[in-house]
Amino acid sequence: MDFLKILWTVVTSESVMEPLIVILIGYGLQVYKKNRKYRIIADTTIDIVDYIEEHYKEWGIEGNEKMEKFVELFVQEYKKATGRAPKEGEIRSAKLRAEAYVQRARRGGAPQLRIRRIT
């Protein structure tokens, strides 16, 4: 029983708990940043695809020009949201999401994706 008491004292000591708390907070912030980045990419992608679909005819663009316009707008909006330009992997992810969203819209499944909770 004395061993457990000593172990508990060591584990709950300040020299062990402080680094553990710092590690847990760091991990939590990392997860939060990743989730925030994911939400920014997802929400921005959907908004831009909808915007392009509403205006591409008046702009006189079609086909690949729509994707070029998407990337241009995505970079601008991502910079506004995060304060930095998106990395190549983030742009690639957004392009894939945009293509998937358009395909779902063509099949009639995209409107459900626009439902968002406002807190």
N, C-alpha and C positions, 0 to 999 in steps of 0.2 A: 504494500500500500504506500510505503514511503516513496517508492520509485515513481508511482503515478503522481504523487503530490509534487515531487521535484520536477518531473516532466511538465506538468501543468504550469508550474512557476516559470520554467524556462520558456515554454511556448508563449505564455501571456506576458512575458517581460517586455519592457519597452524596446530593447535592442532587437527583438524579433518582430514585434507587432508593427513598429514604424515602417520598416522596409516592406513588410507584407501589405500594409495599407497603401503605400506608395505604388506598389506593383498592381494592386487591384484597381486603384484609381486610374493608373496609366492604361490598363487593359480596357476599362470602361470607356475612357475617352477615345481610345482607338476604335472600339466597336461603334461608338456614337458617330465618329467621323465617317466611318465606312457606310453606316446606314444613312447618314445625311447626304453623302455623295451619291449614293444609290437613288435616293428620293429626288435629288436635284436632277440627275440624269433622266430618270423615268418621267417626272412631271414635265420637265422642259421638252423632252422628246415629244410627248403627246400634244402639248400646247403648240409646238412649232409645226408638227404634221397637220394638225387641224387648221392652223393659220395658212399654211401653204395650200392646202386643199381648197380653202375658201377663196384664195386670191391668184392662183397660178394662171388662170385664163386671162385675167386682166393684165398680168405681168407679161403674158405671152411666152411662157416657158412650158416645157413638157419633158417627159422622160428623164434622162440623166440631169438635166438642168434643175429639176425639182430637188434632186439629192444635193447638188452643188449649193442651191439656195438653203437647203436644210442645214448643211454643215456651216455655212456662213452665219446663219441665224443662231445655230446652236452654240458656236464659239462665242458670239456676242452675249447671249443670255447666260451662259455658264460663267463668263467673266464677271457679269453683274452679280451673280449669286455667290460666287466663291472668291472673287478678287484675283483670280489667276486664269490663264488660258487652260483649256482641257488638254490632257496628255493624249497621245495617239490612241492608247487603249480605251480611253473614255470616249473619244470620238467614234472609234470602231464599235464600241458597245451601243452608243446612241444610234448609229446607223442601222445596226442589227435590230434594235428595238423599233425604230421607225419603220423598217421594212415589215417586221412582224405585225405592227399595229395596222399598217395599210392592208396587209393580207387579211387580217381579222375583220377589218372594216368591209372589205369586199365580200366576205362571207357572212356579214351581218352580225358579228360578235363584238365589235369594238366599243359601241356606246356604253356598255357596262363598265369599261375600264375608266371612264371619265368621272365616275362617282368618287368624290373625295370627302373626307371628314374635315370640317372646319372646327378648330379648337380655339 
